[in-house]
Amino acid sequence: MYNPLKLPLGWDGKPIPYWLYKLHGLNVELTCEICGNYSYWGRRAYEKHFKEYRHQHGMRQGLTLLHVRAQCEQLQDTITI
């Protein structure tokens, strides 16, 4: 399969259309310092990772409020709270 843009594969094994790739924001790489500079592709995956074990384990340094936890993206934010 020819895939010069290295687009993710769809359910049929073919690359998804480029417009859909851009629409979902999969061209944007977001990193989280709390997760050990792990990178997420797209805003949806980034927002979803706040509920995952990797981020929660990194936040177990004294914070107990869930609504505050979800907004912390950098180590400096964690330290100031």
Buried (B, 14 or more C-beta within 10 A) or exposed (E): EEEEEEBEEEEEEEBBEEEEBEEBBBEEEBEBBBBEEBEBBBEEBBEEBBEEEBBBEBBEEEEEEEEEBEEBBEEEEBEEE
